[in-house]
Amino acid sequence: MRRAQIVGGTRVSERLTGIAVTGHGKVTAVPDLAAVRVSAAAQAGSAAEALEQVTDAMRSIVGQAAAAGVSEADRQTQGLHLQSWRERPGRPMRHQGTQQLLLRLRDIENAGDVVQRVLAAGGDHAGIDGFTLVVDDRDRHLERARELAMADAHRHAEQLARLAQRPLGPVIAIAENPGRDPIWDSSGVEAIRMSAAGPGEPPVQAGELDIEVFLAVEYAWGD
């Protein structure tokens, strides 16, 4: 088995008999989907009452999401939780129920309006636990990023071969290290929560995301 070491950011086999390089490919894409995690929460003196309030609020949220055009396939329940505690010994038990719903909004331009409507439907029990903008068709962009990364690696290998005054041979190994998932995690969740409670809808702007691929490529020396 060949052991490996890192030299200048490139993974190099200790018994490598050629050239090892890295290639980087980056594609810029416009997000086409907003993923919103909406929650309903309620506290009550009994577990049954807390769950009933959560269920009623979530039914209203789901109904409003459907009315806003969010398909059933783009609505996913993600959790149902019940917590019970005493504030201090001798006091009655308190219970809190929470349920989460993930909405995939494919019309980013109107995402703010949908968020406002579902929060209004849930009333004081509703909140937002997360808001992200993503690229839905990631594979298509990854394919292009791989092409760019491979071309980048080949340019590096050709230059090194020229500097070494030796012919470049065929590729003998490739390892892919994709960049992190292209997700723009909005830092304005609290702003969205507050805006939805007042007049006007929270603004949502798609912006751009970078989809990246890194390749480690090993070439043999040519004849």
Secondary structure as UniProt FT lines:
FT   STRAND          4..7
FT   TURN            8..9
FT   STRAND          10..13
FT   TURN            14..15
FT   STRAND          18..29
FT   STRAND          33..44
FT   HELIX           47..67
FT   TURN            68..69
FT   HELIX           72..74
FT   STRAND          75..86
FT   TURN            89..90
FT   STRAND          93..105
FT   HELIX           108..110
FT   HELIX           111..122
FT   HELIX           123..125
FT   STRAND          126..134
FT   HELIX           138..164
FT   STRAND          168..178
FT   STRAND          183..185
FT   HELIX           189..197
FT   STRAND          209..221
//
